[in-house]
Amino acid sequence: MSRPSVTPVQVDTNRLPLLLGELRVPAISRFWSEIAERSDREGWPAVRFLATLAEMEVAERVRRRHERHLAEAHLPPDKTLENFDFDHVPMLSRARVAALAAGDAWLNKGENLLLFGPPGSGKTHISAAIGRALIEAGYRVLFTRTTDLVQRLQTARQELTLEAAITKLDRYDLLMLDDFAYVRKDQAETSVLFELIGKRYERRSMLITANQPFADWNKIFPDPAMTIATVDRLVHHALILEMNVQSYRQKAATTRKNRATMKSVNQKAAAQVAEQPLATQIPLASDNLARQSSPQAQPNHHPD
């Protein structure tokens, strides 16, 4: 294929903004004029000028992709690794969580992450924080309550599009199902959940939070065989984190209550002091002098 002629006579520089728009390079379109002036002023070679624009365009695309993936993930807001209280969950290792947040050691293998603990133990927070870190690392994740996803899959089944709906979820490197144990023990609900887990088995990773151990999952699945098969698929390639601590929300509520009680006690004590006569609060100076000059107040001196 012959190379197109690019003689100066054939190049219309006035069309450059239009050409860049057709190429869909918004960063270059926005900054080329400024970079061109600097290039001319400092005498850059052409390759440096072109490389600078290309770097800016790539950085802009990475930023826009990150924003898009963060928006589609539907993560709970303001839940990060930086503001997670690791001291409240001492059995949770910072180093292990940091490794999970990198993603490459388990997402690329289709492994799962299962978090167990009572309500309020921080399962949702740490899950959302890991998900946010994974997006920053370039992965795609989806965070959803299990009941919400099950309802969507049930609708897809009724519309005869269940397989397509499950396949569509393959775009996500990590599917995060929060409050797994809240699914009702209903054949229609649990069957679509079982099909989803079976579809992603050894292919795509899942993160599941639950407040009930495996032994109680027969309350979720009506069929014991389905329960066993589901647990088997989830734990075959999985890391399990147990967060059996007091509810963080209950702890915070207790702290607030104790502070309010102490404040009330201090206010009552202050009010009682204020109600006392001034003479009983602050002894008069004349009384102090009288006590000091009384014979009882004088020390007894005995010769040696």
SEGUVEX-46713 format. One line per 2 residues: number of its first residue (from 1); their letters; for each residue x, y, z of C-alpha. Coordinates in Angstrom, 3 decimals. Layout:
N
NUM) A) X,Y,Z; ...
***
This chain:
304
1) MS) 0.000,0.000,0.000; 1.399,3.357,-1.023
3) RP) 2.102,5.990,1.599; -0.163,9.082,1.410
5) SV) 1.514,12.284,0.327; 1.958,14.804,3.142
7) TP) 3.653,17.717,1.434; 3.199,21.072,3.158
9) VQ) 1.018,22.275,0.300; -1.554,19.551,0.976
11) VD) -1.749,20.053,4.768; -4.332,22.544,6.000
13) TN) -3.405,23.284,9.615; -6.670,25.121,10.128
15) RL) -8.436,21.765,9.918; -6.415,20.310,12.784
17) PL) -9.131,20.708,15.470; -11.636,18.995,13.174
19) LL) -9.209,16.168,12.403; -8.478,15.600,16.073
21) GE) -12.203,15.498,16.782; -12.684,12.818,14.156
23) LR) -9.835,10.816,15.708; -11.557,11.070,19.112
25) VP) -8.532,12.183,21.072; -10.004,14.689,23.548
27) AI) -6.828,15.285,25.563; -4.787,16.059,22.458
29) SR) -7.602,18.273,21.157; -7.583,20.221,24.396
31) FW) -3.834,20.643,24.905; -2.135,20.474,21.497
33) SE) -2.018,24.251,21.021; -0.407,24.855,24.418
35) IA) 2.107,22.048,23.930; 2.870,23.241,20.390
37) ER) 3.730,26.727,21.632; 6.046,25.308,24.278
39) SD) 7.605,22.960,21.740; 8.349,25.853,19.361
41) RE) 9.655,28.027,22.174; 12.005,25.383,23.586
43) GW) 12.975,23.805,20.278; 11.649,20.294,20.931
45) PA) 12.248,17.616,18.331; 9.071,16.356,16.658
47) VR) 9.225,12.996,18.430; 9.173,14.646,21.866
49) FL) 6.201,16.781,20.879; 4.278,13.742,19.629
51) AT) 5.223,11.600,22.652; 4.059,14.305,25.070
53) LA) 0.653,14.491,23.425; 0.359,10.705,23.336
55) EM) 1.185,10.439,27.069; -1.471,13.020,27.899
57) EV) -4.065,11.184,25.835; -3.298,7.838,27.481
59) AE) -3.462,9.381,30.963; -6.818,10.947,30.135
61) RV) -8.200,7.652,28.892; -7.050,5.870,32.051
63) RR) -8.730,8.532,34.185; -12.002,8.333,32.269
65) RH) -11.966,4.527,32.361; -11.411,4.591,36.126
67) ER) -14.335,6.983,36.619; -16.556,4.831,34.405
69) HL) -15.674,1.605,36.212; -16.136,3.262,39.603
71) AE) -19.597,4.488,38.625; -20.743,1.120,37.289
73) AH) -19.472,-0.737,40.385; -22.166,0.792,42.653
75) LP) -19.868,0.635,45.675; -21.098,2.075,48.985
77) PD) -19.616,5.584,49.292; -16.814,6.625,51.635
79) KT) -15.676,3.086,52.491; -11.937,2.788,51.956
81) LE) -9.022,0.865,53.410; -7.725,4.097,54.921
83) NF) -10.798,4.670,57.089; -11.435,1.032,58.023
85) DF) -10.929,0.345,61.743; -8.549,-2.619,61.740
87) DH) -8.215,-2.362,65.526; -11.879,-3.332,65.822
89) VP) -11.212,-6.547,63.872; -7.849,-7.743,65.215
91) ML) -8.062,-11.095,63.428; -8.010,-9.283,60.068
93) SR) -4.452,-8.783,58.830; -3.637,-5.486,57.130
95) AR) -1.015,-7.242,55.013; -3.469,-9.879,53.826
97) VA) -6.089,-7.287,52.946; -3.474,-5.252,51.066
99) AL) -2.562,-8.346,49.036; -6.236,-8.947,48.242
101) AA) -6.611,-5.337,47.168; -3.869,-5.842,44.568
103) GD) -5.995,-8.532,42.924; -3.455,-10.272,40.713
105) AW) -2.842,-13.154,43.138; -6.449,-14.383,43.068
107) LN) -8.621,-12.633,40.472; -6.540,-13.927,37.589
109) KG) -7.153,-17.458,38.897; -10.904,-17.081,39.360
111) EN) -10.654,-17.582,43.123; -13.296,-16.443,45.610
113) LL) -13.267,-14.431,48.820; -15.786,-15.288,51.553
115) LF) -16.329,-13.062,54.596; -18.277,-14.262,57.632
117) GP) -19.302,-12.321,60.709; -22.278,-10.916,62.599
119) PG) -24.100,-7.810,61.369; -22.077,-4.660,61.954
121) SG) -18.690,-6.379,62.039; -17.375,-4.446,59.017
123) KT) -17.872,-7.015,56.241; -19.508,-4.566,53.852
125) HI) -16.937,-1.860,54.585; -13.884,-4.010,53.947
127) SA) -15.508,-5.545,50.865; -16.271,-2.148,49.365
129) AI) -12.770,-0.945,50.223; -11.196,-3.924,48.462
131) GR) -13.453,-3.341,45.474; -12.417,0.305,45.242
133) AL) -8.732,-0.621,45.377; -9.232,-3.226,42.648
135) IE) -10.815,-0.632,40.370; -7.795,1.604,40.906
137) AG) -5.645,-1.388,39.916; -7.546,-1.677,36.617
139) YR) -10.112,-4.384,37.404; -13.877,-4.211,36.913
141) VL) -16.128,-5.074,39.847; -19.842,-5.009,40.623
143) FT) -21.169,-4.604,44.154; -24.772,-5.586,44.820
145) RT) -27.023,-6.895,47.534; -27.662,-10.545,46.860
147) TD) -31.437,-10.125,47.029; -31.354,-7.351,44.402
149) LV) -29.311,-9.422,41.965; -31.519,-12.470,42.503
151) QR) -34.597,-10.406,41.656; -32.990,-9.205,38.425
153) LQ) -32.036,-12.738,37.470; -35.556,-13.961,38.241
155) TA) -36.946,-11.320,35.921; -34.492,-12.421,33.244
157) RQ) -35.653,-16.024,33.663; -39.270,-14.983,33.202
159) EL) -38.242,-13.145,30.034; -36.254,-16.194,28.850
161) TL) -32.982,-14.227,28.951; -31.373,-15.717,32.080
163) EA) -28.364,-17.190,30.271; -27.667,-13.876,28.550
165) AI) -28.003,-11.992,31.858; -25.530,-14.301,33.601
167) TK) -23.125,-14.114,30.659; -23.310,-10.320,30.782
169) LD) -21.928,-10.449,34.329; -18.741,-12.035,32.959
171) RY) -17.513,-8.549,32.103; -16.757,-8.095,35.799
173) DL) -13.555,-9.566,37.174; -15.183,-9.640,40.608
175) LM) -18.866,-10.004,41.467; -19.528,-8.896,45.048
177) LD) -22.663,-10.318,46.707; -23.435,-8.595,49.986
179) DF) -25.699,-10.151,52.655; -25.805,-13.547,50.967
181) AY) -27.729,-15.195,53.803; -30.676,-12.811,53.441
183) VR) -31.968,-14.621,50.373; -35.313,-16.258,51.109
185) KD) -35.620,-20.029,51.055; -37.459,-20.098,47.760
187) QA) -36.825,-22.516,44.903; -37.076,-19.829,42.214
189) ET) -34.644,-17.479,43.976; -32.037,-19.989,45.004
191) SV) -32.028,-21.800,41.671; -30.959,-18.692,39.742
193) LF) -28.316,-18.065,42.402; -27.067,-21.607,42.015
195) EL) -26.857,-21.205,38.233; -24.883,-17.958,38.628
197) IG) -22.359,-19.564,40.974; -22.030,-22.581,38.705
199) KR) -21.430,-20.357,35.669; -18.621,-18.393,37.324
201) YE) -16.998,-21.432,38.946; -13.240,-21.493,38.210
203) RR) -13.688,-18.713,35.649; -14.608,-15.476,37.385
205) SM) -14.159,-14.503,41.028; -16.876,-13.805,43.572
207) LI) -16.807,-12.035,46.917; -19.569,-13.021,49.329
209) TA) -20.441,-11.634,52.745; -22.679,-13.622,55.068
211) NQ) -23.698,-13.526,58.711; -24.425,-17.249,58.858
213) PF) -21.870,-20.093,58.671; -22.065,-22.835,56.061
215) AD) -23.850,-25.095,58.550; -26.863,-22.754,58.424
217) WN) -27.023,-22.393,54.660; -29.744,-25.025,54.511
219) KI) -31.947,-22.076,55.513; -31.060,-20.473,52.178
221) FP) -31.334,-23.418,49.801; -34.406,-25.669,50.067
223) DP) -32.600,-28.636,48.558; -29.743,-30.116,50.679
225) AM) -27.997,-31.313,47.529; -28.064,-27.778,46.116
227) TI) -26.648,-26.443,49.387; -23.754,-28.908,49.324
229) AT) -23.013,-28.218,45.656; -23.069,-24.442,46.167
231) VD) -20.721,-24.538,49.147; -18.411,-26.930,47.316
233) RL) -18.081,-24.606,44.316; -17.518,-21.536,46.437
235) VH) -14.877,-22.936,48.773; -12.959,-25.035,46.226
237) HA) -10.778,-22.052,45.328; -11.460,-19.567,48.093
239) LI) -9.993,-17.560,50.921; -12.247,-17.366,53.980
241) LE) -12.069,-14.448,56.411; -13.910,-14.658,59.730
243) MN) -14.802,-11.389,61.440; -16.453,-12.568,64.652
245) VQ) -16.428,-9.337,66.623; -18.965,-7.112,68.320
247) SY) -21.087,-5.032,65.991; -19.267,-1.814,65.188
249) RQ) -22.585,0.026,65.118; -23.546,-1.330,68.542
251) KA) -20.138,-0.415,69.911; -20.458,3.124,68.561
253) AT) -23.977,3.410,69.973; -22.765,2.253,73.398
255) TR) -19.936,4.768,73.309; -22.330,7.578,72.438
257) KN) -24.691,6.489,75.234; -21.874,6.412,77.796
259) RA) -20.706,9.855,76.738; -24.240,11.212,77.003
261) TM) -24.606,9.680,80.476; -21.346,11.202,81.685
263) KS) -22.324,14.570,80.257; -25.664,14.403,82.075
265) VN) -23.965,13.453,85.376; -21.503,16.326,85.055
267) QK) -24.292,18.775,84.281; -26.282,17.657,87.347
269) AA) -23.222,17.962,89.586; -22.525,21.439,88.277
271) AQ) -26.145,22.430,88.876; -26.011,21.182,92.468
273) VA) -22.876,23.182,93.160; -24.470,26.283,91.679
275) EQ) -27.500,25.924,93.958; -25.397,25.913,97.169
277) PL) -25.065,29.215,99.133; -21.960,31.153,98.244
279) AT) -20.693,30.990,101.856; -20.656,27.191,101.724
281) QI) -18.923,27.118,98.334; -16.079,29.571,99.186
283) PL) -14.986,29.999,102.844; -14.707,33.647,103.886
285) AS) -11.236,35.049,104.431; -12.189,36.195,107.949
287) DN) -13.180,32.655,108.846; -9.812,31.376,107.659
289) LA) -7.996,34.021,109.748; -10.080,33.249,112.830
291) RQ) -9.273,29.549,112.560; -5.586,30.279,112.159
293) SS) -5.478,32.548,115.326; -7.448,30.231,117.588
295) PQ) -5.514,28.382,120.355; -6.550,25.046,118.888
297) AQ) -4.911,26.056,115.677; -1.604,26.900,117.381
299) PN) 0.887,24.017,117.541; 2.058,22.830,120.960
301) HH) 5.774,23.253,121.632; 7.434,21.013,124.228
303) PD) 11.012,21.503,125.428; 13.389,18.744,124.522
***
